[in-house]
Every structure is written in C-alpha cells, then in structure tokens.
Amino acid sequence: MTYGRLHPERVLLLSRAGLAGISVAGEAITIGATTSVNALLELEGQVAALAACARNVADYEVRGQATVGG
C-alpha cells in the first residue's frame, strides 16, 4: 500500500477495537490482541517469565508499538 502496488477495497484498523488491555482475575490473566508488548512488563508480579520475555523483545520504542497479536 505504501508504494502504491496494492489497492484494497477496504482496510480494517483495530487500534480502537477494544482489544487492548490486561485483566487479572484470580489465577486467570487475559491479554488482548492489540496490547503492546511493553504493557506485559506490568505482569512482573504475576507472571515473571512473561514479563522477562517481553523485556527482551527489541528496544523500548519497538515494544511500545509491537502488539501481542502481531
């Protein structure tokens, strides 16, 4: 699309679809698909291994824009 090679009829933007966020209910943790990788650092107290993996993904700027769902 950037180079004008693709001309889709429709584009779907999920940034405001309500799929971001982390909720903790007892032992269950739900992570939305558009949650940033950087937000996973908040889980340090509940899931230290996941937070450690998130910390090792690229640098701060990339973690802030990269999402769990891709």
Summary of the structure (lengths in Angstrom):
residues: 70
radius of gyration: 15.1
end to end distance: 18.3
largest distance: 48.7
contacts: 144
relative contact order: 0.19
helix: 31%
strand: 14%
